[in-house]
Amino acid sequence: MNPVKPGETPRTPWIVGVSGASGTPYAAAVLRGLLDAGESVDLVVSRASRLTLLDETGLPFRDAHWQDDLRAWLSRGADGKPGTFDVDITGVRHWSSGDLAAGPSSGSYPAKGMLIVPASTACVAGVALGLSKDLLQRAASVTLKEGRPLVVAVREAPLNGQTLRHLVTLDDAGAVVVPASPAFYAGATHIQDLVDFVAGRVLDAVGVEHRLYRRWKGELGGGSRTT
């Protein structure tokens, strides 16, 4: 145990779960947004998402080298170019997806809530049915039972009836479903702009301030990047 020392602020992180759906740039943008906002993060990367990350970026994610791998991942933009971003990851703690005794597996572990970005249909089904087959699903179930915010950024097209029913179940349980659906009114000129819009909407859902996209002002052409 690491008890909080007198005068020390308890660490209360956001849990970020990355499932195996295509869309690892969305997860990277959310992580950068949280860290830029000064938030602490507990990261859970599923086994399937490691294969997706390797496929989409060419980068591995290994438990034994997670810090180096995370820095390399978050430094890349959506176009795959390394060194696009300079990110301080000191606020991140990593938990192995197979560690069902990890902190986020318990309701007594302090956390602000959880963001699943991207969320595969298999992940959506597992959380909706309460399967808790890995730490990601278990942490999501704990988040719901403790009444904490849960955002599910589902990335799939088209959505079949079974998945739609699972999403309704999650909505009924108090989760916020944010489809990975970028908008174009914000003046996107690069792929990163579209990725950042989705990431920004995920952060909006939990009230984390960011400057990831231009907000609608009610005037054509009048949007401006948030300050």
N, C-alpha and C positions, 0 to 999 in steps of 0.2 A: 504493500500500500504506500501511496505518496500523499500523506495528509497535507492539507493546505496550511501554510505557515501564517502566523498572525500578520495581518495587513496585506496578504497576498490575495489577488482576485482568482477565484476558482476558474479553471479552464472549462468552458462550456462550448463544445464545437458543434458545427454542422456536420452531419454524417453524409458523405457523398458516395453513392453506390454506382458503379459503372458496370452495366450488364453487357451481354454479347451482341446487342444490336449494332448495326452500322451507325456511325455517328460519333466516333471518339473525339472529333474536333469540338462537338458540343460540350462534352465533359471537360475538355481542357479549358474552354472559354469560361465555363461555370467556376472551375477551380481558380482560375486567374482572377475572376471577378470577386470571389469570396476573399481571396488573399489580399487583393488590392483594397478591399473594404476593411481590412484588419481583422477578419474573422479567423477563428481556428477551425481546422478541418480534420475529421477522421475519414480516411479513405479506405474503401473496400472495392477491390477490383476482382470481378468474378473470373473464373477459369476461362469461360467462353470469351470474355471481353479481351483477354490477353491475346487470343488468336486474332480477334478483330483488329486490335491495335497493331499487331505485327503486320497484318494484311494492309491496313490503311496507311500506316506510317513507316513500316519497315523497322519499327523499334520494338524491343522486347520489354516485358515488365516482369521482373524477377523479385521474389520476396527478399532474397539475400542482397540485392543491389537496388532496392526500390527507390532510394533517394537519387542515385545517379540516373536511373531510368526515368523517374518522374521529372527531373530537371530537363532532360533531353526532350521529353514529350511536351512539356508545357512551354518550352522555348520555341516550338515550331508553330507556324501559322497554319491556317487551313489549306494553304497551297503546298505544305510539306517542307517549306524552306526552314532550315535550322537557324537559330539565333534571332528569330523575329521578335521574341519577347524575352525580357530579363525578369525572372520570377524568383522571389525569395520564398522558399518552401519550409522555412523554420516553423511555421504555424501548422504544418501537416503531420499527422500521425497515421501510420499505415497499419491495417490489420489484415491478416491473411483471410481469404474468403472461406477457407476450410476450418478456421478457428472458431468453433461454436462456444468457446469459453471466453471469447474476447469481450472487452468492455461493452460495446454496443449491443451485445446479446442480452443484456439485462436492463430492466426498467429502472433500476437504481443507479445506472450509469448516467451522469449528467450530459444532456445533449439538447440543443435548441430544436432539432428536427432533422429531417432527412430529405435528400434530393437524389432521385434515381435518374441518371442522365448518361447515355440514353437508356430507355427501358425497352427490352425486347418483349415480345408477346409471351414468351415462356416465363420471363420474370414477372410480368403482369399477372399471369395465371397463378404462379406460385404464391405471390403476395395475396391475391384475392382469395385463394383457397386456404391460406394459412399453412403452407407446406413447410416453410422454414428449412429447406433442404441445404442451404448454405448460410453464411453469415449475412450476406446481403439481404436475403429474404427474411431471416430472423430479425435483423435490425429494423426492417420495414414493419414487421408485425409488432415489434416492441413499440415503435414510434406511434402506430395507430392505437394500441391498447393504452398507452400513456397519454393520449390526447395531444400529441405534438404534431406540428405541421409535417405532412408528407407530400412531396411533389413528385409526380411520375411523368417524365418526359418520354412518352411512347413514340417510337420511330418504326413505323411499318406502313405499307400501302400495297393493296387495299386492306382494310380491317374487316375480318369476317365476324359473323354474329357472335361466336363464342368469345372472341376478344372484346367485342363491344359490351357483352354482358359482364365480363370480368371488370372492365373499366367502370361500368355503372356500379358494380359492387364496391369498388374502391372509392368512388365518389360518395356513395351512401355511407361508407365508413369514415368519411371526413378527409380523404385525400384530394389533392388538386391535380387534375389531369391536364398536362400541357403538351399538346402534340408538337412534335418538332416540325413546325410549319412556319417558315420565315415569311415575313411581309416585305413588300417592296416600296411602300410609301416613305420609308426612312432614308431613301436616297442611296441605296447600296450600289457600290461601284466595284467591289471585290467579293470573292467568296467569303472572306473573313467577316464582312459586314452582315451577310446573311446568317452565318453561324452565330455571331455576336447578338443578333436580334433574338434568336431563340434562347440563348443563354441569358439575355437580359430579362426576357419574360419569365424564365424560371426563377431568377432572383427577385423579380417583382412580386411573385406569388408568395414569397416569404419576407418581403419588406426589407431586403438588403439593398442599400443604395449602390448605384453603379453609373458608369458612363459608357455603356456598351452600344447604345443605339440612339437615334434621334426620335424624340417623342412627338406625337401628333399635337399640333397647337390649334387645330380647328381652322387652319388657313392653308390653301393650296400652296405648296412650296414653302410653307412657313415653319416646317419642323426644324429643330436645332438640337445638336447633341447636348445631352444633359450635362449640367455643371454641378 
